[in-house]
């Protein structure tokens, strides 16, 4: 049941990414281009995601344990350190240049675009290198 739930959730997430335009790098780059061809539509996507996720977070906090695990695995640290800020900055720069972050990039593999494959391979290599450093 766990894997069926994961598969179903992933398919719904992927469909949402495609319908919202998050898999279109130009749409994402135009959203980030505040002084050029700014496209505010993704702000509504992000706002809608928050609106949908908030009740889920509320429900999860009411549970004694997760459905498919023995306990919740939540981060314990709450401080901001150099690694977190640097990593977020690199992620943001990569998102701005490439127009994709990991979720939409993996969803975009279904479009059979060679450039997306190069992006995903580079993204995975970057993640492996970051893990080693």
N, C-alpha and C positions, 0 to 999 in steps of 0.2 A: 504494500500500500504506500509506503514511503516513496518509492521510486516513481510510482504512478503520479503521486501528488507533485513531486519535483518536476517530472516531465510536463504535466499539465500547467504548472505555474510558469515554467520556462517558455512554453508555447504561447501562453497568454501574454507574457512579458514581451516576447519577440514580436508578436502581432501589434502590441501597443507601440513598440518602438518604430515599426514600419509605418503604421497609420499616423503617428505624430510627426514623422519626418526626421526623427533622430538618427536614422540610418543614412541620411543625405548629408554628406560632409559640407556642401555649400550652404545648406540651410543653417547648420550649426555655426559655420564661420560667419555667416551674415548676422546671426544672433549676437555673436561676440564683437562684431564690428560696429561699435557705438557711433563712430563718426563717419561712417560710409553708408553702405546699403543695409542699415540695421533692420532686422526682422524680429519683432517682439513676440511672434507667435509661440516660440518655445518657452517663454515665460509662463504662458497659460498652461503648457504641458507640465512644467515643473510645479506650478500651483495646483493643478489637478492631481498630480501625483501625491503632493502633500495632503490634499483633501481626502484622497482615497486611503492613504497610509495611516493617517492619525487614528481612525477607529481601530485599525489592526494593532497598532502599538498599544492602545488602551486595553484592548482585549487580551493581548499577550501578557501585559503586566498583571492582569487579574488571575492568570493561570499559575498553579503551583509548580508545574514543570511543562516543558515543551511536549508536543505530540509525539515526536520521533526521536527523543533523546532523554537521557536520565536527568539532565539539569541544563539550565541556561548557561551559555558561555558568553558572558558580557565582558567588555574591557574593564579593567580595574583602574587603569591610569586615567587621569583627567587633565594632566598638565600638557602644555605645549612645549616641545623641545625642537632643536634644530632639525633633526631627522624628519619629524612630522611636517614642519613648515617647508623644508626643502623638497620633500617628496610631493607635497601638495602643489608646490610651485612647478615642479617638473611635469606633474600630471596636467596641470592647467595649460602650460605652454604646449605640451604635446596635443592636448585636446584642441587648442586654438589653431595649431599648425595643421594637424591632420583632419580636424573636423569630426573625429570619432573618439569615443572612449571605449573601454573593453566590451561592455554589453552590446552596444550598437555595432561594434566592429565584428563581433562573433556572429551576430544576427545577419550582418551584411555578407557573410560568407555564402549565404544561400543565393546571392545575386550572380555568382560566378564571374566576378570582376577580378582580373589579375592584380590590379593595384590594391585591392582589399586584401588579397592573399599576402602580398608583400608587406602591407601594413601589419597584419596580424602576426606574421612570422617575426617582424621587427619588434612588435610589442611583446611577444613572448620572450624573445631574446633579451630585451630590456628588463623584463621582470626577473629573469634568471640571473642576469648580471647584478641587478639591485639586491637580490637575495644573498649573493655571494659577498657583496661589499659591506 
